[in-house]
Amino acid sequence: MSRIVVIGAHGRTGLLLVEQLVKAGDGVVAVIRNPRHMADLVKRGAETVLLDLEASTGPEFAAQFKGADAIVFAAGSAAGESSAIDSAGVRKTLRAAAKAGVRRYVAISSIGASTGMKLTGDWATDEMKDYYKHKRLAGKAIMASGLDWTLVEPGELTEGKPTGKVTLSVAAIPEKPVSRADVAAVVAAALKSPASIGKALQLTAGKTPIADAFKALGK
């Protein structure tokens, strides 16, 4: 059993990830900022911690990270919030992970953030440009951290049912939607996959079983 800290555990993807990790027998520390969400996480079998990426200090995060086997950054700015928290929060938690001696760090980003994907069409808004600016800054910080990192960069997120089949690639791929449930499953698999360390994984819906997609990374 691993002890895994999930930052942003009450987000729509974060909740699904917590459920999958608990079901797999892992101990989950769910980091949330709203005390009203604690009951949801406790009900799912997670230990809950109240920390805010903006207001809480690095040492406060480091104190909760001690003894963990991995950190998952699944947080993101909400509608109307600046996307700056996406990069500042990552940098704060990277430093806290290093201070706490936690080597494994997995973060959910967005498709093309590490491959230089050009935003076009409906994606080429000022809000999305700012969002990608900070996702790219976060990705660069993660890659330079010296930790055992993995970036999961999914396409447009849907509320569809889990399929267990995806397209997973270290090279750029065309943007396609993918269900949050499959993203959560990929993150859970990445935590157990040494072959994913040091890789930014482009992720969309596809036809390859998730276990097979990770096996292919090691080849």
ABEGO torsion letter per residue (X at the ends): XBBBBBBGAABAAAAAAAAAAAAAGBBBBBBBABAAAAAAAAAAGBBBBBBBAAABBAAAAAAAABGBABBBBABBBBBGBBAAAAAAAAAAAAAAAAAAGBABBBBBBBBGAAAGBBBBEAAABAAAAAAAAAAAAAAAAAAAAGBBBBBBBBBBBBABBBAGBBBBBABBBBBBBBBAAAAAAAAAAAAABAAABGBBBBBBBBABBAAAAAAAAAX
